[in-house]
Amino acid sequence: MPNTLTIGERVAWYRRRRGLSQEVLAGLVGRTADWLGKIENNRIEMDRLSVIKSLADVLDSHSATSSPNRPCSTGPPTAAPTPCPPYAPP
């Protein structure tokens, strides 16, 4: 993941890495897919720390909960899990 991504682009990157649709991720944080699309396309900003934390918890993208043994995506059932990269602030 390039270090030049905006927060919205990072959300989209981690969401795709986890294999989640916008609808699923938005539902997990109590928002709409329309809202998430606007966040990912930088049309609106995340204005609440609680929302940022909810997204980070669902995406497991911050270093406090990131674990090298926790798979990011499992791929085919016979493939080894791929660990997620740790979150690196811009």
N, C-alpha and C positions, 0 to 999 in steps of 0.2 A: 504494500500500500504506500503510495507516495506521501511524503510529509506535507505537501502543499494543498491537501484537500480541505475544504471547508467542513464545518461541523455537520451540515446536512449531507455532504458527499460522504463523510465518514459513516454516518448512520446508514446510508444506502449501501456502502461497501460491506459493512458488517452484517447488514440484513441479508444481502445476497450470499455472503460467505456462509451464513447460517442456513441458507436455503429457505428463508421465510418470504412469503408474499407481503406486499404492503398491507393487505387486508388483515392478515394474521398478526403481524407485528403491531399494527395500530390497535387491534382488538386487545392484545395482551397488555397494552399500556392505557387502555380506556379512551382511545381517540379514534377518529375516522381515518379511512384510507386517504381521503382527500387532504386532510390535515398533514398526514405523513408525507404525501407527495409534495406538498408545498414546502415542508421542512427540507426534504431531500433535494429539491430544486432551488433552495435558497430564496423562495418567494416570501416566506415568513421566518421569523426567528423563534427559537425556543426561549421563552421568557421566564420559565420557572425551573428552579433547580430540581424540584421534585420530578418533573417530566424528564429532565436529563438523566437523573438517577434511575428512573424507571426504565428508560431505554437502555442505559448501560447495564442494568441488572439483567434484562431480558436478553440482550446481545452478548452478555458476559465479556464486555470489551474494555473494562477498566482493570488495572493491575491489582486492585484490592481483592477481586474475586476470580481473577484469571488463574487458571491452573494448567501447567503443562500436560497434565494427565487427562484433562477434560477435552473431549473431541470437539472440534469446530464443525466438521462435517464427516460423516462416516462413510459416505460414498457407497459403493456396492457392498452387500453383506460380507463379502470375502476380503474387502480392502481394509487396511489398517486405518484407524482414526487419524485425522489430520488435526494437530493442535492449532488453536487460534493464536495469532501474534498478539503480544501484549499491547495495550493502548499506550501510545506515545503522544503526549500533548504537543501541539504545534509550536 
